[in-house]
Amino acid sequence: MGPVIIGPSSSHTAGVLKLAQLSKIIFQSPLTRASIIFYGSLAHTGKGHGSDRAVIAGLLGMAMDDENIANSFELAHHQKLEFEIKNIYECPDNYHSNTVQFTLANQSRCMTIRGASLGGGYVEVQDIDGYEVSLAGESPTLVVWHHDEIGVIARVSQTLANHGINIAALTSHRREKGEEALLVIKVDTCITDEILETLKDFSAVYRVLYIPGILSGEIS
């Protein structure tokens, strides 16, 4: 049996909501403005499946079975969240047919996140500010922005080992040698605030983000 959802579609409704929820977690800061682009199938049929209402509900932090999903536009207005939704009917060749792009912003931060609703309520974040990633929200995950220099990955990994945290998967991404890089680490257990503060103190680290496991029960 799958999760309890407000439909009609696991991909175009529930999946879109979860993808928005995960994107909001990645943004981390209070959200005041959102620009959303539906590509491909979502652009063609999303209106009838309630994708527009679902994507705003996800940005508001609502669960997939929340009966207020249909009222998300009104709730966003009350919470002073400005948003716009656009449709692009043709997908780029490397995009999944159910792709959503978010540009999330407030007065101090702007971030672009692209992901796909894969079907059955499963989702994948595939790009964060131009870095190709693969985040499904199933496992607790650390995302570390850092200066690309020798020893950063080893030091972060050793810190996790010192706290008894097992790494399930680790990927490193960079645009240019010696510039900013992105480290994505999926782990088996929750990350404590103590660990996060230790990582933030590293001189080469710019930002540390902890994404709880959506499907593991850490968040609803």
Summary of the structure (lengths in Angstrom):
residues: 220
radius of gyration: 17.6
end to end distance: 17.3
largest distance: 51.0
contacts: 728
relative contact order: 0.16
helix: 30%
strand: 33%
